[in-house]
């Protein structure tokens, strides 16, 4: 064997030696239950998606997949918990916009975006403005007219200070001159519960969290924040149709592992999660709830973070959103 052939053979052998442990780990992982950490209380759209995924992911991985709700501090508690978790593939973050928003909203956060490895951009969805049936407004135009006529009269709940719902509401105010009283909650579920009970006049939450309540008449859907109507709820007009032209604000949800998680485990997680999300039955179920299924590569989620950081930062400044 000449020298060049010998070097090539040695290189192939070295590469194979490096791949064997990675392949072996992917085959042996997981060795214990996998946690999906959700940064909000039960009942919101994040919780809905996480539990849908966990149900299907458990048999695929051969281990229990449990959903752990860790609300508080706008998601920062959950984000920090996963950022500092062991990078062994047994802890997954169900992240969404505040992972990026909080870096602009707070003076400092207990994590860095570099501490997360993207797995997949799972879904996108618009926010939706819903009101209690007692509110004398059937359209966005009527609601805004009422809010201008009686400044500070109507209360508008959101999943929390600096949440996408809060930013959507304050952006609406800044573009229209309407004046609502913002009532922050610890998640979309509690906000909707108080809205249904009549304790607040309206709320802006993700569409999947409110869609069923809208369809059974517990709340009245006024408009969605996306540029086009949602395929899952074509009956709800957009803010642009309600007279607030060029208004567009969509939310995303994705899954992350702690930085340093082996590539083979990330690849396996991506493959299993994407396959579940693209399953016809699961996809139809999610779309019926108001989700737009993306089910992307890790690189697409990484790009979303990169693009979203300046966009959300600008919106935080423009809206004047503050945290208590």
C-alpha positions, 0 to 999 in steps of 0.5 A: 500500500502506498503512502497516500492510500495508507493515509486515506485508509487511516482517515476513514478509520479515524472517522469511523471511530469517531462516529461509532460512539455517536451512533451508539449513544443515539441508539442507547438514548434515552436511558430514563424519562425525558422531560419537556419543560413548558414555561407556562401553567397548564391550559395555554397553547404551549401546554396543548402542543407539549402534551400532544407531542409527549403522548406520541413521543413516549412510544417512539423513544421507548421511555416516558415523556413527561410535561413539566410546567415551570411558570414564572418570571416571563418564562425565565425560570424555565429557560434558566433551568433548561440552559443549566440542565445536563446536556444528555438529551433528557431535558427539552425546552418547549420555547416560544417568543419570550425566549428572545423577547426577554433579552430585550425586555429585561435588564438581564436574563439568567441565560444566554441564547447560546446555551440552547441547541435548536431541535425544530421550529414546530409551529407558528400561530397568530395572536387573537383578540377575544372579548367577553360576550357582554362587551358591546363590540362585534368587530375590531372597529367597534371595539377600538371606537369604544376604547377611544370613547372611554379611555381606560374603561376596557380591560385587556388581559394577556399571558404576562408582562412582555408576553407576545399578547401584551406586545400585540396589545400595546402595539395595537394601542400605539397604532390606533390611539385606543386606551385599554387597561392591561391586566397581566396573568401568568399564562394564557390559561389563567387569562382566559379563565378570568375572561370567561368568568367576566373578570376582564373585558378582553384578552390577547392570547395565541389562537389555539388557546382561545379557539374552542372557547370562541366557537362555543360562545364563551368568548367573542373573537374580534381579530387575529394578528396575522396578515392573512386569516388562519387556515384553522379559523377562517371565520376570524378576520385579521386586524388589517381587515378591521382597519389597522392596516399592515398589522402583522404579528405571529408567534412561534413555538419550538423545541430546544436542548441544552447546548452541548447535547450530542449531535446524534441525539439532536438528530434523533429528536428532530427526526422523531418530533418532525415525524409526529408533527407531520403525521396526518392525524396529528397535523390535522388536529393541530391545524384545527386548533389554529396552529400552522405546522412547520416541523423544520430542521434545527437550522430553521429554528436557529434562523428564527432566533437570529431574525427575531432578536432585532425584530422583537427588540424593536417592538419592545421599544416601540410598544413601551412594554415594561416588566414589574 
